[in-house]
Amino acid sequence: MITEQKKQTIKLVIAIVVLVLILSLVGIAMIIYEVEGETNMPFQLSKIVVIGTAEGVEKEEGEEQWNFNIYQNNDVYFYIDENKEKNKEEDLLIKNVKISNIQITKEPQKGTIKAYMPNSEAGRLYSYDEQFIVEDKLEYKGASQSSSTDLEIGSKGGTLLIRFSNTDIANYTSDKDEEIVHDGTWLTKLELEKEEVQFTVTFDLTIETTKNKYQAEITLEMPTGNLQEEGNCYLEKTDMDDIVFKRVK
């Protein structure tokens, strides 16, 4: 016959087992979340495109016909699409998307990395004026449609972009060239190897909706292709398994 004390002991053991099981399940769920993050967001990063090239930025001083500072540019496009199945009932909108905490985790041997926002003035998409350098963060506001020059992204999904430029790689002067081609073949002309201008950048991408905010760390190695031979290089990334978005307050 089971005594009252034994009954209490059995109840205590069962309670401990249940508690351990619950804590184990919570721990497993936390580990899975750390690895996989948010797997069914209302808006998703569907594609990243990186376009690399090089160009000469003309200097005012100098007696030579051609006098350039050489920049190696990497234009990064982020495509954010609505998850219509997830967003069907909630009908959320994008409030803003931010690129922040930009860190150059691997510096190039030649040049200095600067991040530029699209030019809000008429003419070129990007300008090397200091007012367009991204110091702290680059924020795109939700709007009826995407507009890079107005720093707006469609509230139901759209595109945002930023330029990572390796500035002042070298100076080029000449009176002999009949014409100048502004692309990655500058590296060949300057006898530079791709390894000398390669760098790695890490930053946070934050998508804020009318209900929640999601953030992921993204790392990109640039330039992405063989600029010396191709002149321009193009990378399209659609596999986002290595980019983990988590909900933030």
Backbone as CSV, one residue per row, in Angstrom:
resi,resn,N_x,N_y,N_z,CA_x,CA_y,CA_z,C_x,C_y,C_z
1,MET,0.841,-1.195,0.000,0.000,0.000,0.000,0.879,1.248,0.000
2,ILE,0.535,2.176,-0.876,1.332,3.390,-1.013,0.959,4.372,0.093
3,THR,1.979,4.788,0.798,1.750,5.739,1.882,1.601,7.136,1.315
4,GLU,1.121,8.041,2.162,0.944,9.445,1.754,2.273,10.077,1.391
5,GLN,3.319,9.713,2.103,4.644,10.282,1.831,5.140,9.858,0.450
6,LYS,4.911,8.562,0.108,5.321,8.070,-1.202,4.537,8.776,-2.315
7,LYS,3.250,9.028,-2.073,2.436,9.741,-3.065,3.006,11.126,-3.341
8,GLN,3.406,11.816,-2.254,3.960,13.156,-2.414,5.296,13.120,-3.150
9,THR,6.070,12.061,-2.845,7.365,11.906,-3.528,7.161,11.667,-5.018
10,ILE,6.183,10.813,-5.366,5.884,10.534,-6.781,5.424,11.801,-7.488
11,LYS,4.562,12.572,-6.818,4.082,13.823,-7.411,5.241,14.789,-7.647
12,LEU,6.182,14.839,-6.683,7.327,15.727,-6.816,8.216,15.304,-7.990
13,VAL,8.429,14.000,-8.116,9.255,13.483,-9.207,8.604,13.796,-10.553
14,ILE,7.290,13.579,-10.630,6.564,13.874,-11.873,6.662,15.366,-12.215
15,ALA,6.509,16.212,-11.197,6.584,17.660,-11.409,7.972,18.057,-11.916
16,ILE,9.010,17.448,-11.325,10.382,17.747,-11.752,10.609,17.295,-13.189
17,VAL,10.121,16.098,-13.524,10.265,15.574,-14.884,9.562,16.481,-15.891
18,VAL,8.339,16.915,-15.538,7.580,17.794,-16.434,8.310,19.126,-16.610
19,LEU,8.844,19.666,-15.494,9.567,20.938,-15.554,10.815,20.821,-16.427
20,VAL,11.550,19.727,-16.243,12.760,19.508,-17.045,12.394,19.383,-18.527
21,LEU,11.293,18.676,-18.803,10.842,18.496,-20.180,10.469,19.844,-20.805
22,ILE,9.735,20.667,-20.048,9.335,21.987,-20.550,10.567,22.850,-20.812
23,LEU,11.502,22.861,-19.857,12.720,23.658,-20.031,13.539,23.166,-21.221
24,SER,13.557,21.847,-21.417,14.290,21.278,-22.551,13.670,21.713,-23.868
25,LEU,12.333,21.676,-23.934,11.635,22.088,-25.149,11.852,23.567,-25.433
26,VAL,11.810,24.379,-24.357,12.062,25.822,-24.520,13.492,26.049,-25.007
27,GLY,14.444,25.304,-24.417,15.835,25.428,-24.834,16.042,25.037,-26.278
28,ILE,15.407,23.957,-26.697,15.511,23.514,-28.088,14.913,24.555,-29.024
29,ALA,13.747,25.105,-28.622,13.106,26.133,-29.443,13.994,27.364,-29.575
30,MET,14.680,27.729,-28.470,15.568,28.892,-28.509,16.769,28.643,-29.423
31,ILE,17.306,27.429,-29.369,18.447,27.075,-30.221,18.030,27.115,-31.690
32,ILE,16.858,26.552,-31.989,16.354,26.556,-33.364,16.156,27.987,-33.849
33,TYR,15.630,28.836,-32.957,15.392,30.246,-33.335,16.705,30.963,-33.611
34,GLU,17.724,30.664,-32.779,19.024,31.295,-32.984,19.610,30.902,-34.335
35,VAL,19.361,29.667,-34.759,19.916,29.169,-36.018,19.074,29.624,-37.211
36,GLU,17.762,29.481,-37.099,16.874,29.719,-38.240,16.223,31.106,-38.220
37,GLY,16.049,31.701,-37.039,15.412,33.001,-36.939,13.945,32.953,-37.345
38,GLU,13.433,34.095,-37.829,12.048,34.178,-38.276,11.923,33.512,-39.649
39,THR,11.107,32.489,-39.733,10.997,31.723,-40.983,9.755,32.076,-41.797
40,ASN,8.895,32.936,-41.252,7.663,33.255,-41.975,7.297,34.717,-41.752
41,MET,8.197,35.609,-42.161,7.985,37.040,-41.977,6.969,37.578,-42.978
42,PRO,6.271,38.670,-42.645,5.309,39.257,-43.595,5.993,39.882,-44.812
43,PHE,7.266,40.296,-44.639,8.071,40.812,-45.748,9.433,40.128,-45.700
44,GLN,9.912,39.688,-46.841,11.125,38.884,-46.874,12.160,39.469,-47.828
45,LEU,13.415,39.343,-47.440,14.513,39.696,-48.343,14.644,38.561,-49.351
46,SER,14.275,38.816,-50.598,14.218,37.759,-51.604,15.463,37.694,-52.483
47,LYS,16.157,38.825,-52.622,17.301,38.839,-53.542,18.248,39.979,-53.197
48,ILE,19.538,39.717,-53.381,20.569,40.750,-53.293,21.346,40.727,-54.601
49,VAL,21.506,41.882,-55.211,22.297,42.002,-56.443,23.460,42.944,-56.173
50,VAL,24.668,42.517,-56.559,25.854,43.354,-56.420,26.458,43.576,-57.806
51,ILE,26.591,44.835,-58.193,27.182,45.194,-59.481,28.490,45.931,-59.215
52,GLY,29.589,45.369,-59.714,30.900,45.952,-59.471,31.507,46.524,-60.740
53,THR,32.202,47.643,-60.600,32.902,48.255,-61.721,33.985,49.163,-61.149
54,ALA,34.575,49.976,-62.003,35.554,50.971,-61.556,35.426,52.183,-62.459
55,GLU,35.807,53.335,-61.944,35.751,54.542,-62.750,36.809,55.532,-62.293
56,GLY,37.168,56.424,-63.190,38.084,57.494,-62.858,37.314,58.756,-62.549
57,VAL,37.605,59.351,-61.405,36.975,60.607,-61.011,37.974,61.722,-61.322
58,GLU,37.602,62.600,-62.251,38.528,63.589,-62.771,38.921,64.617,-61.711
59,LYS,40.214,64.903,-61.660,40.745,65.915,-60.758,40.889,67.233,-61.520
60,GLU,40.713,68.323,-60.825,40.758,69.636,-61.477,42.183,70.061,-61.806
61,GLU,43.101,69.792,-60.869,44.466,70.268,-61.086,45.233,69.324,-62.006
62,GLY,46.324,69.793,-62.558,47.168,68.961,-63.412,47.178,69.459,-64.844
63,GLU,48.306,69.318,-65.493,48.456,69.777,-66.867,48.208,68.664,-67.882
64,GLU,48.147,67.409,-67.428,47.950,66.291,-68.331,46.532,66.289,-68.896
65,GLN,46.372,65.613,-70.024,45.046,65.501,-70.639,44.107,64.712,-69.738
66,TRP,44.628,63.616,-69.158,43.828,62.780,-68.271,44.442,62.814,-66.874
67,ASN,43.613,63.076,-65.900,44.077,63.120,-64.509,42.936,62.641,-63.615
68,PHE,43.030,61.390,-63.163,41.915,60.756,-62.447,42.346,60.170,-61.106
69,ASN,41.423,60.230,-60.135,41.461,59.349,-58.973,40.607,58.131,-59.327
70,ILE,41.106,56.932,-59.044,40.391,55.712,-59.441,39.595,55.161,-58.263
71,TYR,38.291,54.913,-58.520,37.379,54.360,-57.530,36.876,52.998,-58.023
72,GLN,36.836,52.020,-57.125,36.215,50.734,-57.447,34.870,50.689,-56.737
73,ASN,33.785,50.643,-57.505,32.430,50.775,-56.957,31.676,49.459,-56.937
74,ASN,30.875,49.281,-55.879,30.032,48.091,-55.728,28.634,48.554,-55.343
75,ASP,27.707,48.496,-56.279,26.329,48.906,-56.031,25.509,47.702,-55.586
76,VAL,24.921,47.809,-54.394,24.193,46.687,-53.796,22.705,47.001,-53.781
77,TYR,21.910,46.101,-54.369,20.451,46.243,-54.451,19.808,45.171,-53.567
78,PHE,18.877,45.589,-52.717,18.132,44.667,-51.861,16.674,44.642,-52.322
79,TYR,16.173,43.449,-52.587,14.789,43.283,-53.033,13.977,42.686,-51.885
80,ILE,12.973,43.422,-51.433,12.120,42.978,-50.329,10.704,42.785,-50.849
81,ASP,10.206,41.557,-50.712,8.890,41.204,-51.252,7.911,40.898,-50.131
82,GLU,6.665,41.145,-50.411,5.612,40.815,-49.454,5.344,39.318,-49.466
83,ASN,5.235,38.742,-48.277,4.795,37.354,-48.124,3.264,37.394,-48.034
84,LYS,2.609,37.314,-49.181,1.172,37.542,-49.243,0.377,36.528,-48.439
85,GLU,0.856,35.304,-48.375,0.149,34.275,-47.599,0.177,34.614,-46.117
86,LYS,1.342,35.071,-45.623,1.489,35.442,-44.218,0.773,36.748,-43.910
87,ASN,0.811,37.677,-44.852,0.316,39.027,-44.612,-1.155,39.204,-44.989
88,LYS,-1.793,38.113,-45.420,-3.168,38.197,-45.922,-4.135,38.762,-44.877
89,GLU,-4.027,38.258,-43.651,-4.973,38.665,-42.616,-4.547,39.948,-41.910
90,GLU,-3.252,40.092,-41.654,-2.786,41.248,-40.876,-2.708,42.520,-41.711
91,ASP,-2.452,42.379,-43.010,-2.369,43.522,-43.922,-1.398,44.580,-43.392
92,LEU,-0.166,44.158,-43.102,0.861,45.050,-42.579,1.520,45.841,-43.706
93,LEU,2.168,46.928,-43.330,2.913,47.756,-44.268,4.354,47.910,-43.782
94,ILE,5.248,48.192,-44.700,6.623,48.511,-44.328,6.686,49.968,-43.880
95,LYS,7.151,50.199,-42.653,7.341,51.568,-42.157,8.674,52.121,-42.644
96,ASN,9.712,51.304,-42.529,11.035,51.722,-42.996,11.956,50.511,-43.075
97,VAL,13.038,50.677,-43.811,14.106,49.676,-43.881,15.418,50.417,-43.669
98,LYS,16.256,49.909,-42.754,17.503,50.588,-42.416,18.716,49.693,-42.691
99,ILE,19.791,50.324,-43.161,21.111,49.708,-43.219,21.948,50.445,-42.181
100,SER,22.455,49.720,-41.193,23.167,50.384,-40.095,24.332,49.526,-39.618
101,ASN,25.086,50.093,-38.687,26.223,49.396,-38.078,27.174,48.836,-39.139
102,ILE,27.542,49.674,-40.090,28.428,49.249,-41.178,29.852,49.104,-40.653
103,GLN,30.427,47.915,-40.849,31.780,47.628,-40.391,32.592,47.024,-41.534
104,ILE,33.779,47.558,-41.785,34.682,46.956,-42.761,35.537,45.949,-42.000
105,THR,35.164,44.691,-42.083,35.834,43.651,-41.290,37.118,43.154,-41.940
106,LYS,37.289,43.455,-43.218,38.556,43.174,-43.896,38.859,44.354,-44.808
107,GLU,39.909,45.086,-44.488,40.281,46.268,-45.251,41.024,45.863,-46.530
108,PRO,40.873,46.641,-47.602,41.641,46.369,-48.818,43.094,46.815,-48.642
109,GLN,43.975,46.244,-49.436,45.373,46.674,-49.402,45.522,48.066,-50.004
110,LYS,44.685,48.376,-50.985,44.713,49.677,-51.643,43.363,50.365,-51.478
111,GLY,43.391,51.660,-51.170,42.156,52.427,-51.128,41.499,52.494,-49.757
112,THR,40.412,53.267,-49.699,39.636,53.463,-48.474,38.162,53.256,-48.789
113,ILE,37.467,52.456,-47.974,36.061,52.132,-48.232,35.144,53.207,-47.649
114,LYS,34.212,53.679,-48.489,33.174,54.604,-48.051,31.830,54.127,-48.588
115,ALA,30.786,54.331,-47.795,29.430,53.973,-48.218,28.706,55.233,-48.663
116,TYR,28.007,55.149,-49.809,27.293,56.300,-50.355,25.816,55.975,-50.551
117,MET,24.965,56.944,-50.255,23.543,56.837,-50.558,23.305,57.362,-51.970
118,PRO,22.201,56.969,-52.589,21.882,57.516,-53.918,21.797,59.037,-53.877
119,ASN,22.186,59.659,-54.979,22.215,61.108,-55.103,20.795,61.661,-55.246
120,SER,20.429,62.601,-54.391,19.092,63.207,-54.461,19.038,64.371,-55.438
121,GLU,20.164,64.697,-56.045,20.202,65.779,-57.008,20.089,65.222,-58.423
122,ALA,19.778,66.088,-59.374,19.602,65.642,-60.758,20.937,65.183,-61.341
123,GLY,20.874,64.224,-62.258,22.097,63.764,-62.911,22.453,62.342,-62.518
124,ARG,23.676,62.146,-62.054,24.179,60.818,-61.709,23.423,60.210,-60.528
125,LEU,23.350,58.874,-60.531,22.695,58.183,-59.419,23.492,58.339,-58.132
126,TYR,24.816,58.355,-58.261,25.677,58.544,-57.099,26.617,59.713,-57.322
127,SER,26.871,60.438,-56.242,27.826,61.538,-56.262,28.795,61.322,-55.111
128,TYR,30.050,61.718,-55.310,31.057,61.527,-54.272,31.155,62.726,-53.333
129,ASP,30.141,63.545,-53.334,30.068,64.659,-52.400,29.920,64.107,-50.974
130,GLU,30.557,64.759,-50.019,30.542,64.289,-48.629,29.134,64.212,-48.045
131,GLN,28.214,65.026,-48.556,26.854,65.014,-48.004,26.135,63.691,-48.271
132,PHE,26.643,62.898,-49.195,25.994,61.629,-49.521,26.708,60.420,-48.918
133,ILE,27.703,60.658,-48.073,28.369,59.561,-47.379,27.473,59.054,-46.250
134,VAL,27.346,57.747,-46.125,26.552,57.143,-45.047,27.459,56.989,-43.824
135,GLU,27.228,57.800,-42.815,28.058,57.769,-41.615,27.518,56.787,-40.573
136,ASP,26.236,56.934,-40.243,25.636,56.142,-39.168,24.692,55.081,-39.718
137,LYS,23.704,55.511,-40.462,22.739,54.564,-41.022,22.119,55.166,-42.273
138,LEU,21.545,54.307,-43.081,20.794,54.726,-44.269,19.381,54.194,-44.111
139,GLU,18.412,55.097,-44.110,17.022,54.705,-43.863,16.147,55.027,-45.067
140,TYR,15.381,54.014,-45.499,14.384,54.182,-46.549,13.005,54.157,-45.894
141,LYS,12.222,55.186,-46.124,10.878,55.277,-45.556,9.876,54.539,-46.443
142,GLY,8.873,53.936,-45.815,7.802,53.296,-46.565,6.983,54.325,-47.321
143,ALA,6.667,54.033,-48.581,5.928,54.972,-49.424,5.074,54.184,-50.409
144,SER,4.378,54.899,-51.274,3.503,54.230,-52.245,4.303,53.393,-53.235
145,GLN,5.541,53.823,-53.526,6.411,53.063,-54.403,7.871,53.387,-54.075
146,SER,8.776,52.548,-54.565,10.188,52.752,-54.274,10.753,53.902,-55.097
147,SER,11.613,54.691,-54.456,12.322,55.780,-55.123,13.674,55.926,-54.444
148,SER,14.737,55.490,-55.121,16.062,55.514,-54.501,16.522,56.943,-54.217
149,THR,16.231,57.877,-55.127,16.692,59.251,-54.932,15.961,59.953,-53.786
150,ASP,14.745,59.499,-53.473,13.993,60.064,-52.350,14.144,59.215,-51.084
151,LEU,14.958,58.153,-51.174,15.149,57.222,-50.061,13.805,56.683,-49.567
152,GLU,13.034,56.144,-50.516,11.733,55.558,-50.197,11.657,54.138,-50.757
153,ILE,10.944,53.278,-50.034,10.706,51.909,-50.478,9.202,51.650,-50.442
154,GLY,8.702,50.877,-51.385,7.273,50.586,-51.418,6.802,49.954,-50.125
155,SER,5.686,50.438,-49.588,5.189,49.929,-48.310,4.673,48.498,-48.406
156,LYS,4.501,47.987,-49.633,4.124,46.589,-49.842,5.283,45.793,-50.471
157,GLY,6.468,46.357,-50.372,7.642,45.693,-50.933,8.284,46.543,-52.005
158,GLY,9.584,46.434,-52.122,10.291,47.225,-53.123,11.786,47.003,-53.048
159,THR,12.538,47.999,-53.536,13.984,47.881,-53.664,14.679,49.054,-52.980
160,LEU,15.790,48.763,-52.318,16.651,49.814,-51.794,18.077,49.521,-52.201
161,LEU,18.918,50.546,-52.249,20.274,50.343,-52.711,21.250,51.238,-51.985
162,ILE,22.514,50.820,-52.035,23.612,51.538,-51.409,24.873,51.224,-52.197
163,ARG,25.826,52.135,-52.195,27.103,51.907,-52.893,28.231,51.818,-51.867
164,PHE,29.031,50.752,-51.994,30.264,50.643,-51.232,31.409,50.897,-52.205
165,SER,32.098,52.009,-51.993,33.114,52.450,-52.938,34.496,52.394,-52.306
166,ASN,35.424,51.769,-53.028,36.818,51.767,-52.626,37.458,52.988,-53.281
167,THR,37.623,54.043,-52.504,38.021,55.335,-53.051,39.536,55.505,-53.072
168,ASP,39.983,56.311,-54.013,41.405,56.677,-54.092,42.321,55.459,-54.118
169,ILE,41.972,54.484,-54.949,42.847,53.323,-55.111,44.201,53.752,-55.660
170,ALA,44.164,54.665,-56.610,45.385,55.160,-57.232,45.057,56.423,-58.013
171,ASN,46.089,57.097,-58.457,45.936,58.255,-59.327,46.481,57.898,-60.709
172,TYR,45.756,58.314,-61.741,46.197,58.008,-63.106,46.283,59.299,-63.907
173,THR,47.448,59.546,-64.480,47.636,60.699,-65.361,48.227,60.221,-66.680
174,SER,47.812,60.867,-67.768,48.313,60.469,-69.078,48.025,61.542,-70.118
175,ASP,48.943,61.641,-71.079,48.718,62.453,-72.271,48.670,61.588,-73.520
176,LYS,48.782,60.256,-73.322,48.915,59.355,-74.461,47.600,58.678,-74.840
177,ASP,46.719,58.431,-73.875,45.474,57.718,-74.160,44.554,58.548,-75.049
178,GLU,44.077,57.935,-76.118,43.127,58.633,-76.987,41.723,58.636,-76.376
179,GLU,41.397,57.560,-75.647,40.106,57.502,-74.956,40.264,56.715,-73.669
180,ILE,39.345,56.924,-72.757,39.369,56.255,-71.457,38.092,55.425,-71.300
181,VAL,38.259,54.171,-70.900,37.114,53.292,-70.624,36.956,53.192,-69.114
182,HIS,35.782,53.573,-68.629,35.541,53.568,-67.185,34.870,52.255,-66.778
183,ASP,35.681,51.257,-66.505,35.178,49.987,-65.982,36.316,49.292,-65.240
184,GLY,36.115,48.021,-64.930,37.082,47.300,-64.121,38.443,47.104,-64.758
185,THR,38.553,47.352,-66.059,39.858,47.219,-66.709,40.842,48.285,-66.219
186,TRP,40.368,49.250,-65.440,41.277,50.183,-64.780,42.322,49.426,-63.965
187,LEU,41.919,48.307,-63.350,42.847,47.550,-62.509,44.015,47.026,-63.327
188,THR,43.729,46.584,-64.558,44.795,46.123,-65.447,45.698,47.279,-65.847
189,LYS,45.091,48.414,-66.167,45.862,49.589,-66.572,46.808,50.041,-65.463
190,LEU,46.358,49.869,-64.221,47.150,50.300,-63.067,48.014,49.172,-62.503
191,GLU,47.948,47.999,-63.163,48.721,46.828,-62.734,48.369,46.429,-61.297
192,LEU,47.069,46.467,-61.005,46.577,46.059,-59.697,45.925,44.683,-59.788
193,GLU,46.149,43.849,-58.779,45.477,42.557,-58.694,44.167,42.711,-57.927
194,LYS,43.229,41.821,-58.237,41.934,41.874,-57.551,42.109,41.771,-56.035
195,GLU,43.075,40.943,-55.600,43.295,40.739,-54.168,43.671,42.044,-53.452
196,GLU,44.243,42.992,-54.180,44.663,44.245,-53.560,43.501,45.171,-53.242
197,VAL,42.379,44.978,-53.921,41.223,45.860,-53.694,40.057,45.134,-53.033
198,GLN,40.223,43.853,-52.733,39.140,43.097,-52.101,38.934,43.546,-50.659
199,PHE,37.678,43.545,-50.235,37.351,43.888,-48.852,36.071,43.164,-48.446
200,THR,35.817,43.145,-47.152,34.607,42.523,-46.608,33.868,43.535,-45.747
201,VAL,32.575,43.654,-45.979,31.756,44.590,-45.201,30.633,43.820,-44.506
202,THR,30.355,44.212,-43.272,29.270,43.631,-42.485,28.358,44.755,-42.003
203,PHE,27.043,44.520,-42.045,26.093,45.549,-41.610,24.788,44.884,-41.197
204,ASP,23.944,45.645,-40.527,22.613,45.182,-40.127,21.574,45.707,-41.110
205,LEU,20.657,44.833,-41.495,19.501,45.235,-42.303,18.256,45.044,-41.447
206,THR,17.525,46.124,-41.236,16.343,46.087,-40.364,15.092,46.427,-41.163
207,ILE,14.110,45.545,-41.104,12.822,45.761,-41.754,11.786,46.025,-40.653
208,GLU,11.228,47.227,-40.629,10.221,47.562,-39.623,8.856,47.676,-40.285
209,THR,7.914,46.891,-39.794,6.546,46.931,-40.297,5.681,47.733,-39.326
210,THR,4.407,47.850,-39.643,3.489,48.565,-38.759,3.203,47.781,-37.478
211,LYS,3.779,46.579,-37.354,3.558,45.789,-36.149,4.865,45.372,-35.481
212,ASN,5.809,44.853,-36.253,7.040,44.326,-35.683,8.268,44.830,-36.433
213,LYS,9.428,44.528,-35.855,10.709,44.912,-36.444,11.596,43.668,-36.512
214,TYR,12.256,43.469,-37.660,13.105,42.300,-37.871,14.484,42.758,-38.331
215,GLN,15.513,42.092,-37.814,16.877,42.518,-38.129,17.770,41.324,-38.408
216,ALA,18.687,41.497,-39.373,19.649,40.447,-39.718,21.000,41.075,-39.987
217,GLU,22.037,40.320,-39.705,23.395,40.757,-40.043,23.767,40.169,-41.399
218,ILE,24.316,41.008,-42.264,24.683,40.586,-43.615,26.165,40.864,-43.833
219,THR,26.859,39.903,-44.432,28.275,40.049,-44.759,28.455,39.862,-46.258
220,LEU,29.182,40.789,-46.888,29.439,40.722,-48.319,30.926,40.895,-48.592
221,GLU,31.448,40.067,-49.500,32.820,40.216,-49.962,32.793,40.842,-51.350
222,MET,33.578,41.892,-51.538,33.546,42.629,-52.800,34.961,43.036,-53.209
223,PRO,35.191,43.232,-54.513,34.285,42.999,-55.647,34.018,41.513,-55.841
224,THR,32.955,41.194,-56.575,32.461,39.823,-56.628,32.959,39.018,-57.827
225,GLY,33.556,39.665,-58.812,33.962,38.933,-60.011,35.341,39.334,-60.490
226,ASN,35.675,38.929,-61.699,36.980,39.224,-62.295,36.888,40.541,-63.076
227,LEU,37.101,41.627,-62.376,36.943,42.945,-62.999,37.947,43.192,-64.119
228,GLN,39.168,42.689,-63.934,40.200,42.947,-64.940,39.790,42.446,-66.317
229,GLU,39.136,41.293,-66.364,38.754,40.692,-67.643,37.338,41.069,-68.056
230,GLU,36.418,41.126,-67.097,35.012,41.351,-67.431,34.658,42.837,-67.539
231,GLY,35.437,43.681,-66.885,35.115,45.108,-66.881,34.060,45.449,-65.846
232,ASN,32.937,44.731,-65.883,31.871,44.870,-64.886,31.509,43.482,-64.384
233,CYS,31.236,43.343,-63.109,30.851,42.032,-62.572,29.474,42.128,-61.924
234,TYR,28.760,41.012,-61.973,27.361,40.972,-61.523,27.163,39.716,-60.682
235,LEU,26.620,39.900,-59.485,26.303,38.774,-58.609,24.852,38.866,-58.189
236,GLU,24.114,37.773,-58.335,22.731,37.711,-57.875,22.620,36.623,-56.820
237,LYS,22.232,37.009,-55.626,22.108,36.075,-54.504,20.635,35.905,-54.156
238,THR,20.136,34.676,-54.267,18.736,34.389,-53.915,18.626,33.376,-52.777
239,ASP,19.722,32.709,-52.451,19.745,31.770,-51.331,20.053,32.557,-50.059
240,MET,19.055,32.708,-49.201,19.204,33.521,-48.007,19.361,32.694,-46.733
241,ASP,19.749,31.431,-46.856,19.872,30.563,-45.691,20.893,31.073,-44.684
242,ASP,21.891,31.818,-45.150,22.924,32.320,-44.246,22.570,33.675,-43.644
243,ILE,21.408,34.212,-43.994,20.962,35.504,-43.460,19.778,35.247,-42.531
244,VAL,19.982,35.463,-41.250,18.989,35.098,-40.234,18.353,36.359,-39.643
245,PHE,17.066,36.533,-39.907,16.316,37.656,-39.344,15.724,37.254,-38.001
246,LYS,15.852,38.163,-37.018,15.258,37.947,-35.710,14.423,39.155,-35.328
247,ARG,13.404,38.903,-34.536,12.540,39.983,-34.099,13.241,40.806,-33.022
248,VAL,13.168,42.117,-33.151,13.790,43.002,-32.182,12.755,43.997,-31.679
249,LYS,13.034,44.564,-30.503,12.097,45.521,-29.914,12.370,46.913,-30.452
